[in-house]
């Protein structure tokens, strides 16, 4: 990756809705040159998606929690991962080291909804032995930008 590609990635992280002309102006390339570079970055997997980060409160989700999950057995782990990938409330699923091999970032409408998600949707999965949830009180930083390319 060269420095121009790195600049484009950084600009896209700031605001992926910028036009090709604006991106080109900022990195010193023509619209067609920016378009070609972005196609290559997407083809290589350097750009996974262009998304809008919506404020959860706007759509009625007021409670965020991180849930550690202990699942027994490889087959159960695979089934667990497949099932949580289908849950819109599960915003992130990470396979991590430590006592609990899975860490989920979950958004719920409120505490009763979170309780339902934990008891009926997560703990009820085959092989789930134990969970530990931490409710988020505040998030001084909770956005995905910040990685610097280059």
C-alpha positions as CSV (number, residue, x, y, z in Angstrom):
1,X,0.0,0.0,0.0
2,X,1.4,3.4,-0.9
3,X,0.9,6.7,0.8
4,X,-1.9,7.8,-1.5
5,X,-3.9,4.6,-0.7
6,X,-3.3,5.2,3.0
7,X,-4.6,8.8,2.6
8,X,-7.7,7.6,0.9
9,X,-8.3,5.0,3.6
10,X,-7.9,7.7,6.3
11,X,-10.3,10.0,4.5
12,X,-12.9,7.3,4.0
13,X,-12.8,6.5,7.8
14,X,-13.5,10.2,8.5
15,X,-16.5,10.3,6.2
16,X,-17.2,7.7,3.5
17,X,-19.8,9.9,1.9
18,X,-17.3,12.2,0.4
19,X,-17.5,12.3,-3.4
20,X,-14.8,11.0,-5.7
21,X,-14.1,14.5,-6.7
22,X,-13.6,15.7,-3.1
23,X,-11.4,12.7,-2.3
24,X,-9.4,13.4,-5.5
25,X,-8.9,17.0,-4.5
26,X,-7.6,16.0,-1.1
27,X,-5.1,13.5,-2.4
28,X,-4.2,15.2,-5.7
29,X,-5.8,12.7,-8.1
30,X,-8.4,12.7,-10.8
31,X,-11.9,11.3,-10.2
32,X,-11.1,8.3,-12.4
33,X,-7.8,7.6,-10.7
34,X,-9.5,7.7,-7.2
35,X,-12.3,5.4,-8.5
36,X,-9.7,2.9,-9.8
37,X,-7.8,3.0,-6.5
38,X,-11.0,2.5,-4.5
39,X,-12.0,-0.5,-6.7
40,X,-8.6,-2.1,-6.0
41,X,-8.8,-1.4,-2.3
42,X,-12.3,-3.0,-2.2
43,X,-11.1,-6.0,-4.3
44,X,-8.2,-6.6,-1.9
45,X,-10.5,-6.4,1.1
46,X,-8.8,-3.2,2.5
47,X,-12.2,-1.5,2.4
48,X,-14.8,-4.0,3.8
49,X,-17.9,-1.8,3.6
50,X,-19.3,1.7,3.5
51,X,-21.7,2.2,6.4
52,X,-23.7,4.9,8.2
53,X,-23.1,4.8,12.0
54,X,-26.5,5.5,13.4
55,X,-27.0,6.7,17.0
56,X,-28.6,3.7,18.7
57,X,-30.8,6.1,20.8
58,X,-32.4,7.4,17.6
59,X,-33.8,4.0,16.8
60,X,-34.8,3.2,20.4
61,X,-31.8,1.3,21.8
62,X,-30.8,2.8,25.1
63,X,-28.8,0.0,26.8
64,X,-25.4,-1.4,25.7
65,X,-23.7,-4.3,27.3
66,X,-20.6,-6.4,26.8
67,X,-21.4,-10.1,27.3
68,X,-18.7,-12.7,27.8
69,X,-19.9,-16.2,26.8
70,X,-18.4,-19.6,27.7
71,X,-19.5,-22.3,25.2
72,X,-18.6,-26.0,25.5
73,X,-17.7,-28.0,22.5
74,X,-16.5,-27.0,19.0
75,X,-19.8,-28.0,17.3
76,X,-21.7,-25.8,19.9
77,X,-19.3,-23.0,19.3
78,X,-19.9,-23.0,15.5
79,X,-23.6,-23.1,16.1
80,X,-23.4,-20.3,18.6
81,X,-21.5,-18.1,16.3
82,X,-23.9,-18.7,13.4
83,X,-26.9,-17.9,15.7
84,X,-25.5,-14.6,17.1
85,X,-24.5,-13.4,13.6
86,X,-28.3,-13.4,12.9
87,X,-29.2,-11.3,15.9
88,X,-29.4,-7.6,15.0
89,X,-28.9,-6.7,18.7
90,X,-25.4,-8.3,18.7
91,X,-23.3,-5.6,17.1
92,X,-20.0,-7.3,17.5
93,X,-18.8,-10.9,18.2
94,X,-15.2,-11.6,19.0
95,X,-13.4,-14.9,19.7
96,X,-11.0,-13.9,22.5
97,X,-8.5,-15.5,24.8
98,X,-9.2,-16.1,28.5
99,X,-11.9,-17.8,30.5
100,X,-14.7,-16.7,28.2
101,X,-13.9,-17.4,24.5
102,X,-16.6,-15.1,23.1
103,X,-17.2,-11.4,23.7
104,X,-20.4,-9.8,22.4
105,X,-21.3,-6.2,22.1
106,X,-25.1,-6.1,22.5
107,X,-27.6,-3.2,22.2
108,X,-31.0,-3.5,23.8
109,X,-34.0,-1.2,24.0
110,X,-33.9,-1.2,27.8
111,X,-32.9,-3.5,30.8
112,X,-35.9,-5.8,30.4
113,X,-35.0,-6.3,26.7
114,X,-31.4,-7.0,27.7
115,X,-32.6,-9.5,30.3
116,X,-34.6,-11.2,27.6
117,X,-31.7,-11.3,25.2
118,X,-29.4,-12.8,27.8
119,X,-31.8,-15.4,29.1
120,X,-33.8,-16.3,26.1
121,X,-31.5,-15.7,23.2
122,X,-27.9,-16.2,24.4
123,X,-27.9,-18.4,27.5
124,X,-30.4,-20.8,25.9
125,X,-28.1,-21.7,23.0
126,X,-26.8,-25.3,23.1
127,X,-23.5,-25.5,24.9
128,X,-23.6,-22.1,26.6
129,X,-22.3,-22.8,30.1
130,X,-22.0,-19.4,31.5
131,X,-22.2,-15.7,30.7
132,X,-21.0,-12.5,32.4
133,X,-22.5,-9.2,31.3
134,X,-21.2,-5.7,31.9
135,X,-23.6,-2.8,31.2
136,X,-22.1,0.2,29.6
137,X,-22.5,3.4,31.8
138,X,-21.0,5.8,29.3
139,X,-18.8,5.6,26.2
140,X,-16.2,8.4,25.9
141,X,-15.1,6.8,22.7
142,X,-17.2,4.3,20.8
143,X,-16.6,4.8,17.1
144,X,-14.7,2.7,14.6
145,X,-12.5,5.4,13.1
146,X,-9.0,6.1,14.3
147,X,-6.8,3.4,12.8
148,X,-4.2,5.2,10.7
149,X,-3.2,3.7,7.4
150,X,0.3,4.3,6.2
